[in-house]
Every structure is written in structure tokens, then in C-alpha cells.
Amino acid sequence: MNVTVDDSCIACELCTSAVPDVFEMGDDGLAHAIADPVPEDQEDDVREAAEGCPTDAIHIQE
């Protein structure tokens, strides 16, 4: 699984709190995916973060 965060991110930090090994806040103040590919043991957490993202900025490629 690969994951990206688009520019509709509002920096709510939900994803970075939920899966800090996959998402981090960048110098631009927005979330970025830092794991490519996502570790298998964190795929469910990434799916939950994507579902919970208030702006649907997280995109998953299976």
C-alpha cells in the first residue's frame, strides 16, 4: 500500500497522531506521508486515518 496527502490538508494532525510512523508534519505546516510503502502492520491504521480525515486529503493506492 502507498499513501499520499494532497494540498487540501488543513493540518489537523489527526493522521500524524494516529500513525506517526507513516505521517509527519512538514516544514510547510501540512501533513506528509513518510513511509513508502506503508508497513503491513500499519495499513489498517492508515485506512482509519484516511477515513477520519476531515478534508479527504489522504489517498491510498493498494
C-alpha positions in Angstrom: 0.0 0.0 0.0 1.2 3.5 -0.8 -0.3 6.7 0.7 -0.2 10.4 -0.2 -1.6 13.6 1.3 -2.8 16.3 -1.0 -2.9 20.0 -0.6 -6.4 20.1 0.9 -4.8 19.1 4.2 -5.8 21.5 7.0 -3.0 20.5 9.4 -5.4 19.0 12.0 -2.7 16.4 12.9 -5.2 13.6 13.1 -3.1 11.3 10.9 0.2 12.3 12.5 -1.3 11.4 15.9 -2.8 8.2 14.7 0.1 6.8 12.7 3.3 8.8 13.4 5.5 6.2 11.6 3.6 7.0 8.4 2.7 10.7 8.6 4.6 13.7 9.8 4.0 17.5 9.8 6.2 19.1 7.2 8.0 22.5 7.3 5.0 23.9 5.4 2.8 23.0 8.4 0.9 20.3 6.5 0.9 16.5 6.9 3.0 14.4 4.6 3.4 10.7 4.1 6.9 9.5 5.0 6.5 5.7 4.6 6.5 4.3 1.1 5.3 1.6 1.1 3.2 1.6 4.3 4.3 -1.2 6.6 1.8 -4.0 6.5 1.2 -3.9 10.3 0.1 -0.2 9.9 -2.2 -0.5 6.9 -5.4 -0.7 9.0 -4.4 2.4 11.0 -3.7 4.3 7.8 -7.1 3.3 6.4 -8.7 4.6 9.6 -6.7 7.9 9.4 -7.9 8.3 5.7 -11.5 7.7 6.7 -11.2 10.2 9.6 -9.5 12.9 7.6 -11.9 15.9 7.6 -10.9 17.0 4.1 -10.3 13.6 2.5 -6.7 14.7 1.8 -5.3 11.2 2.4 -5.2 8.9 -0.7 -4.4 5.2 -0.6 -3.1 3.2 -3.5 -3.4 -0.6 -2.9 
